[in-house]
Amino acid sequence: MKISEMNTDQLAACLCKIATPIGNMMGNEETVAIFKLFEKKKMVMLEQVAILTGKLIPHLLIKHKKDMYTVIAALTGKDEKEVAEQNGLKTLLDCKECFDMELIRVFRSAAVTGKKE
């Protein structure tokens, strides 16, 4: 379920589960540097996909796999073991279903970027 679709109780429970793993990921200088690549003006979709698939996803899965499983589990109502053992395509579909630009904006703005928003 997308964060933007949750009621306040669901949101509170989910945020409690994902706050630490998101902090782990966004507290990592490499992660922040990769997100900064998306700030380029007039970036075409192909460039965004290249950064996402070539840099961000591999980085997160290598350095923050457990954190990723925790976030996916919290957003889908599953436990981490279930996420780890389910079919890979199902995990990708879960991610797609839960992908929420509002969530990204909230946590991106929390990252230390040196810019005032």
Residue frames as qw, qx, qy, qz and C-alpha x, y, z in Angstrom:
[[0.000, 0.890, 0.456, 0.000, 0.00, 0.00, 0.00],
 [0.374, 0.543, -0.043, 0.751, 1.29, 3.46, -0.80],
 [0.287, -0.231, -0.492, 0.789, 2.09, 5.72, 2.15],
 [0.174, -0.007, -0.084, -0.981, -0.14, 8.41, 0.64],
 [0.575, -0.252, -0.564, -0.537, -3.09, 5.98, 0.79],
 [0.466, -0.192, -0.781, 0.369, -2.66, 4.98, 4.46],
 [0.395, -0.834, -0.248, -0.296, -4.79, 6.25, 7.29],
 [0.106, -0.818, 0.415, -0.384, -3.00, 7.79, 10.27],
 [0.796, -0.413, 0.419, -0.143, -2.81, 4.55, 12.31],
 [0.925, 0.283, 0.154, 0.203, -1.42, 2.61, 9.34],
 [0.402, 0.805, -0.206, 0.385, 1.02, 5.41, 8.60],
 [0.391, -0.763, 0.428, -0.286, 2.26, 5.53, 12.20],
 [0.899, -0.205, 0.388, 0.010, 2.87, 1.78, 12.31],
 [0.815, 0.494, 0.091, 0.288, 4.58, 1.78, 8.92],
 [0.196, 0.872, -0.266, 0.360, 6.80, 4.77, 9.68],
 [0.608, -0.644, 0.438, -0.153, 7.93, 3.15, 12.93],
 [0.922, 0.014, 0.358, 0.148, 9.02, 0.09, 10.93],
 [0.715, 0.548, 0.156, 0.405, 10.73, 1.94, 8.08],
 [0.102, -0.987, 0.114, -0.043, 12.32, 4.93, 9.84],
 [0.579, -0.606, 0.488, 0.241, 15.53, 3.15, 10.83],
 [0.723, 0.143, 0.540, 0.406, 16.13, 1.34, 7.51],
 [0.373, 0.858, 0.225, 0.273, 15.40, 4.51, 5.51],
 [0.275, -0.931, 0.234, 0.047, 17.76, 6.38, 7.83],
 [0.722, -0.312, 0.516, 0.340, 20.42, 3.73, 7.23],
 [0.637, 0.459, 0.462, 0.412, 20.06, 4.07, 3.48],
 [0.201, 0.912, 0.153, 0.323, 19.84, 7.85, 3.33],
 [0.464, -0.845, 0.233, 0.125, 22.58, 8.26, 5.93],
 [0.787, -0.060, 0.417, 0.452, 24.96, 6.58, 3.51],
 [0.023, -0.673, 0.245, 0.698, 27.02, 9.07, 1.49],
 [0.149, -0.055, 0.821, 0.548, 26.96, 6.83, -1.59],
 [0.141, 0.598, 0.789, 0.009, 23.16, 6.69, -1.54],
 [0.030, 0.837, 0.205, -0.507, 22.90, 10.47, -1.23],
 [0.120, -0.484, 0.524, 0.691, 25.39, 10.92, -4.07],
 [0.164, 0.219, 0.876, 0.397, 23.32, 8.64, -6.32],
 [0.095, 0.763, 0.613, -0.182, 20.11, 10.52, -5.49],
 [0.068, -0.729, 0.088, 0.675, 21.89, 13.78, -6.38],
 [0.231, -0.072, 0.732, 0.637, 22.37, 12.41, -9.90],
 [0.134, 0.604, 0.773, 0.139, 18.59, 12.68, -10.35],
 [0.072, -0.781, -0.260, 0.564, 18.75, 16.46, -9.76],
 [0.287, -0.120, 0.502, 0.807, 20.19, 17.16, -13.21],
 [0.413, 0.529, 0.164, -0.723, 17.94, 19.51, -15.14],
 [0.653, 0.500, -0.265, -0.503, 16.23, 18.24, -18.30],
 [0.251, -0.292, 0.922, 0.045, 17.16, 14.62, -17.66],
 [0.633, 0.107, -0.495, -0.586, 15.54, 12.29, -20.16],
 [0.890, -0.247, 0.120, -0.365, 13.73, 9.14, -19.02],
 [0.894, 0.263, -0.318, 0.175, 16.51, 6.91, -20.35],
 [0.251, 0.530, -0.528, 0.614, 19.04, 8.69, -18.11],
 [0.566, -0.425, 0.347, -0.615, 16.75, 8.23, -15.09],
 [0.982, -0.015, -0.054, -0.180, 16.31, 4.52, -15.85],
 [0.700, 0.431, -0.442, 0.360, 20.08, 4.13, -16.28],
 [0.055, -0.519, 0.539, -0.661, 20.75, 5.68, -12.88],
 [0.768, -0.275, 0.225, -0.533, 18.00, 3.66, -11.25],
 [0.994, 0.069, -0.030, -0.074, 19.00, 0.28, -12.70],
 [0.718, 0.467, -0.333, 0.394, 22.73, 0.85, -13.03],
 [0.205, 0.437, -0.493, 0.724, 23.48, 2.61, -9.79],
 [0.460, -0.389, 0.303, -0.738, 20.69, 2.93, -7.22],
 [0.928, -0.135, -0.093, -0.335, 19.15, -0.54, -7.23],
 [0.814, 0.189, -0.465, 0.293, 22.48, -2.42, -7.20],
 [0.121, 0.450, -0.492, 0.736, 23.81, -0.12, -4.47],
 [0.605, -0.354, 0.236, -0.673, 20.75, -0.61, -2.27],
 [0.965, -0.047, -0.164, -0.201, 20.68, -4.38, -2.80],
 [0.710, 0.280, -0.481, 0.431, 24.39, -4.77, -2.09],
 [0.185, 0.303, -0.482, 0.801, 24.76, -2.35, 0.82],
 [0.362, -0.071, 0.408, -0.835, 21.22, -2.27, 2.24],
 [0.407, -0.107, -0.820, -0.388, 19.46, -5.52, 1.32],
 [0.248, -0.376, -0.817, 0.360, 18.07, -6.13, 4.82],
 [0.088, 0.368, 0.228, -0.897, 16.90, -2.50, 5.00],
 [0.354, 0.101, -0.515, -0.774, 15.18, -2.92, 1.63],
 [0.374, -0.235, -0.890, -0.110, 13.43, -6.10, 2.77],
 [0.121, -0.389, -0.641, 0.651, 12.26, -4.33, 5.94],
 [0.224, 0.306, -0.040, -0.924, 10.77, -1.44, 3.94],
 [0.413, 0.006, -0.702, -0.580, 9.09, -3.75, 1.40],
 [0.309, -0.285, -0.890, 0.175, 7.69, -5.90, 4.21],
 [0.001, 0.386, 0.473, -0.792, 6.31, -2.88, 6.07],
 [0.309, 0.275, -0.220, -0.884, 4.67, -1.48, 2.94],
 [0.509, 0.021, -0.715, -0.479, 3.13, -4.81, 1.91],
 [0.736, -0.373, 0.203, -0.527, 2.14, -6.16, 5.33],
 [0.923, 0.114, -0.360, 0.072, 4.45, -9.15, 4.92],
 [0.644, -0.698, 0.235, 0.206, 7.34, -10.17, 7.12],
 [0.071, 0.785, -0.540, -0.296, 10.96, -9.85, 5.97],
 [0.429, -0.189, 0.873, 0.131, 11.44, -13.62, 5.64],
 [0.593, 0.548, 0.579, -0.115, 8.42, -13.84, 3.35],
 [0.340, 0.892, -0.138, -0.264, 9.80, -11.03, 1.17],
 [0.156, -0.634, 0.723, 0.224, 13.23, -12.70, 1.01],
 [0.415, -0.039, 0.906, 0.077, 11.77, -16.07, 0.01],
 [0.597, 0.601, 0.404, -0.344, 9.05, -15.00, -2.40],
 [0.681, 0.450, 0.399, 0.418, 9.40, -15.07, -6.17],
 [0.373, -0.246, 0.091, 0.890, 11.65, -12.24, -7.38],
 [0.015, -0.382, -0.512, -0.769, 9.08, -11.01, -9.87],
 [0.394, -0.728, -0.557, -0.065, 6.52, -10.78, -7.04],
 [0.475, -0.542, -0.183, 0.669, 8.97, -8.62, -5.08],
 [0.211, 0.016, 0.325, 0.922, 9.44, -6.33, -8.08],
 [0.208, -0.555, -0.600, -0.538, 5.67, -6.07, -8.51],
 [0.472, -0.693, -0.464, 0.286, 5.31, -5.32, -4.78],
 [0.388, -0.335, 0.018, 0.858, 7.87, -2.53, -5.15],
 [0.037, 0.256, 0.488, 0.833, 6.07, -1.12, -8.16],
 [0.341, -0.660, -0.623, -0.245, 2.74, -1.21, -6.33],
 [0.508, -0.697, -0.320, 0.391, 4.20, 0.53, -3.27],
 [0.460, 0.094, 0.109, 0.876, 6.37, 3.03, -5.15],
 [0.104, -0.888, -0.444, 0.067, 5.21, 6.39, -3.99],
 [0.420, 0.534, -0.032, 0.733, 6.78, 9.65, -5.13],
 [0.390, -0.813, 0.001, -0.433, 5.38, 11.31, -2.02],
 [0.874, -0.452, 0.039, 0.173, 7.40, 8.87, 0.12],
 [0.731, 0.229, 0.049, 0.641, 10.51, 9.59, -1.93],
 [0.097, 0.744, 0.028, 0.660, 10.01, 13.35, -1.57],
 [0.619, -0.759, -0.007, -0.201, 9.55, 13.13, 2.20],
 [0.859, -0.382, 0.139, 0.311, 12.71, 11.14, 2.77],
 [0.621, 0.429, 0.101, 0.648, 14.76, 12.89, 0.08],
 [0.064, -0.842, 0.004, -0.535, 14.02, 16.23, 1.75],
 [0.732, -0.675, 0.089, -0.034, 15.23, 14.74, 5.03],
 [0.860, 0.080, 0.030, 0.503, 18.60, 13.84, 3.49],
 [0.302, -0.758, 0.093, 0.571, 21.36, 16.31, 4.07],
 [0.644, 0.549, 0.356, 0.395, 21.71, 18.08, 0.73],
 [0.390, -0.238, -0.002, 0.890, 22.87, 21.50, 1.79],
 [0.079, -0.317, -0.422, -0.846, 19.87, 23.08, 0.08],
 [0.246, 0.231, 0.568, -0.750, 16.92, 24.74, 1.72],
 [0.012, -0.338, -0.823, -0.456, 13.52, 23.70, 0.41]]
